[in-house]
Amino acid sequence: MGAGDARGAAHAVDNAALAEVESLALEIARAAGALAAGALERNLEITYKTEARGRRPPTDPVSETDHAIEQLVRERVGARYPEHAILGEEVDEHPQEDREWVWVIDPVDGTANFINGFPLFAVSIGVLHRGLPVAGAIWCGTTHALHPGVYHARRDGGLRFEGEALDPSRPTEGVRRRLAGAPGGAGAGRREWDNRVTGSAAIEIAFVAAGILTSATFWGLRIWDLAAGVVLAGEAGREAWVREGSRWERFERFAPPGRLPPNVKEQRAPTLRDWRQPMIVGTPEATAILRSTVRGPSRWQRLRRRARRLLRR
């Protein structure tokens, strides 16, 4: 699907219907955020999806709150839109390719931060219409307003924070170096900005939309990490680009990959759950710099990932 076809498909959705979808996403994100905040007041049950071998500690934690929030979202979306598909991080289901609407959930993005009480974590709820991100809501443990809240948007509706329009421009007179989100293992920065690593992709992309970060670079993340955020970023006038082979291409829609990822052993057709591409999101100026200089993960990052894969076998 080309850019013109993508825009046409997006505008085929009635704006009133999109407004209802955005409203429900906002409502659910608020409830999920309250659940997450309340969970920090008690001991959490925590498991780990992968047990690394050797001397490395367990990685990839998941808490009871991750499961509870995903269940909450599934129940509320199912009650309002029983015909909509749901793709969540913690339930290993694959939406059928012909489903018109798909809600994409990351119940707690930044779980390691969350279970340690580090307030950079988020609840991310994105909505796709035929693969196009058309609505999103991200509850963040901290925000530009210095308190928790929900950034949300729908296609052509503008970026909002807790129901109010949000201007992403920030007073920067006298600020010589801005900030950018970067993957773990990245350098301290570059001539144009300093890098920050938050541990939550959803936080970083929401902060790009809100004007706190000029850009964010993501390598190998999953669809639930980014589905909501690309809507927010687009409505804030930011750009999203994905890596297609050796080129950066303007992002338009999510689609199943052409083949299954190497780590998938089962025999089936690829689905949206298998989507995984490098992405950069930011102001036009920042993404232009990144597209001209960022070719791929550094050698050190590639070695770290290769070591992780070997340890998990």
N, C-alpha and C positions, 0 to 999 in steps of 0.2 A: 504494500500500500504506500503510495507516494504521499508527499506533504499535503497536496491539494485534496486527495481522497481522504486523508486523516482528518483534515479540518472539516470537510463536508460531513463525515460521519459524526464528528463531535457536535456540529451544529444541528444535526438531525434529532438530537435529544431535546425535548421540550425544556425550556429554562425553568418552568415551574416544577417539573419533575426533578430536575437537578437540584433546585433549591431545597426540596423535601429530602433528597438524599443527603445533601450537605448538612441539613439540620439534624438528621438522625445521627450522622457521623459525629457531629459536635456533641450531641447529647450523650452518646455512648462513650466518647473519649473522656468527657467530664466524669462520668460514673466510673470508668475504668481507672482514671487517675486518682479518684478518691479511694478506690479499693487498694491501689498500689501504695498510696501514702499511708493508709491505715495499717497496711501489712507490716510496715517498718516499726510499728509499735510493739510487735511480738516476735517470738522466735519463729524463723521460717524453716520449712522443710525443703531441703535442697538436694537435688541429685545432679549427676553430670552425664551428658550425652555421650562423651567419649572419655575413656580412661587411657591416658598416655602411658606408654611403657617407660622403663628405665627410671631415671631420677626426676623426670619432669612431673609436676603435680597434675591432678586432673584438670581438664579444660572444658569449656563450653557448659557453664552451669545453667540449670533450669530450676525455677522455684515453684512452689505450689501456687504462687500468685500468677505466674505465667499461664498456668492451666486454668485458673479461676477466671482470669480476664478473657482468655479466648472463649471459654464457655459462655461468659456474659455476653460477649459480642455476638456469638453464634445464636444465642437465644433471642436477642433483641432484633437482630437483622432477620432471622427466620420468622419471627412474629409479624414483622411489617412487610417483608418481601420474601415470601416463601419460595418464589421462583428464582431468586438470585443465588448464585453459587458463592461459596466462601472458601478462601484459600488462606490458611493460617499456618504459622510456623510450627506450632506444637501438635497439630493433627495431620498425620501423613495421608492426606487425600489429594487427588488430582482432579481439578475441574474439567468437565468435558469441554472439548474445543468449541462446541456450538452454543455454549452458554453466553447469552447476551451481556449479562451483568455479572461481575465478579468482585466481591469485597476481599481485600487483601489485608491481613492482620499481622502485625508484630505486637504481641501482647505486652512484652516488656523488652524494649530495645536498649541494650546496655545492662543486661542482667548482672554481670559481674560488679558493675557500679552499684546497682540496686541492692544486692544482698550485702554489700559492704557499707551501705548508707551514704555513698558518694552521690550527690544529688543530680548528676548528669545522666539521667535515664528518661525514657519516653514510652508512650503508648502510641502506636502508629496505625491509622485506619485509612486505607486508600480504597477508592472505588474505580473500577475499570468498566468502560462500555465498549464492547468489541475490541478489547485490548488497549483502548485509549484511556489514560488517567483523566478522569473528569471531576473527581471530588476527593478531598482528603482532609483529615483532621489529625493533628499530632499534639497530644498532651505532653508537656515538658515539665520535668521536676523543677526547673528554674528557667526563667525567660528574661527578655529585655526589661520587663517590668519589675524584676527582682522578686518575683513570686511565681508559683506554679500557674499554668494556664494552658489554653488550647489555641494553637494557630490553625486556621482552617480556611478552605477556599473551595470554589467550584469553578469550572471552566467559564471564563468570561465574567466572573463575579467579583474579581479582585481579592487580594489577600486581606484576611481579617484576624483579629485576636480577640477572643472572648466576645464575639458578636459585633465588634466595632472595626471599621476600616482601619488598616494599618499602613502607614506610609513607610516603606523600607529605607528611605533616605535618612542618613544620620549626620549630625553636625561633625565634620571631620577637620575643620580648620585647625591647623596646628598639629594634627596627627600625622607624623611623618611615615609611620609604618602601620599598615592595617594588618588584619589577621586572616588566615585561611585554614580550613580544616584539612588535615593530611592523614594518610594511613600510618599505622604504627611502623616504626623503623625509618620513616622519612626524616630528612634533615631538618635542622632548626628553622629553615626558611630560605628565602631568596631575596634578590635585591628589592622586589616590590612589596613583600610582606613577610611576617613571621608566621610559622606554622604552629598549629595547635592540634593535639590529639585528645579527643574527648572520651572515646570509648563507646560512642553511640552515633551511628550514622544518621538516625532520625533526628537527633538533636542538631547535628551539624547541618543537615539540609534545611531544617527549620530556621536555623540561625542565618544561613545564607539568604533565605527568603526575607527574614526580618532585618537584614542589613548589618548584622553583627559580624559575620564573616563575608569576605569578598568572594570566596569560592570554597569548594570542597572536592576532593578527589577520592574516588572509591574504586577498589580493585577486588573483583570476585565476590561482590555481595549478592544477596538474593533479592527476589522481587519484593518481599515484604519489608526489606530495609528501606526501599526507595519509592514505592508506589504512591504513597501519600505525599511525600516531600516534593516530587516533581511537579505536582499540581500547585502546591504553595509557591514553589520557585517560579514557575511560569507566570502565575498571577502577580508576582512581584517584579516582573520584567527581567527575570534571570533566564539564562539559557542552560539547557542540558544536552550533553553530547555523549555518545557511546562509541566504544572502539569496535570497528568492523574490520577485522584483519589488521592491516597496517595503517588504517586511516581512521580519523575521528569523523563521525557522521552525526548530523543533528538528530536528536532523539525525537521520535514521534509516538511510538506505541510499544507495548509489551507483546511479544509473540513467543510461542514455544521455539526452542532452538532446533536447528536442523538435525541434530543427533543428540543422543543421551550423553551426559557427562561421563568421563572415564570411570568415576567411582560408583556408578550405578550398574549393578550386575543383573538386575531383572530385565526380561525381554518385554518391552512395551514401547508405545509411541511416546515421544517427548511431549511434555505439557508445560503450562506456564510455571509450574512448580520447579521446573528444571532451568528456568531463565537465570543466566548469570553472565553479566558483561561489565567491563570497566566503564565507569561513568565519571564525567566531570560536570559540576554544576556551579554556576556563578554569574557574575556580571559579564556583559559582553567583552569588556576589556580584559577581565581576568581569564575567561575561558579562551580568548584569543592567544594569550601568553602561554597558557597551559597546553593548548593544542599544538603550538609550534615547538614546544620544548619537551613535553612529557611523551615518551615513546612506550613506556611500559614499566612494570615494577622494576626496581633496582635489582642488581645481581644479589645483593644481600637479602632482599625480601624474597626473591625466588628461592634462594638456598634455605631460608627459614621455612617456607611453605613446603619445600621438598622434604625437609627433615621432619616436619609435623606429619606428613603423609606416611613416611616410613615408620614413624613411631606408633602410628595408629593401626598398622597392619597386624 
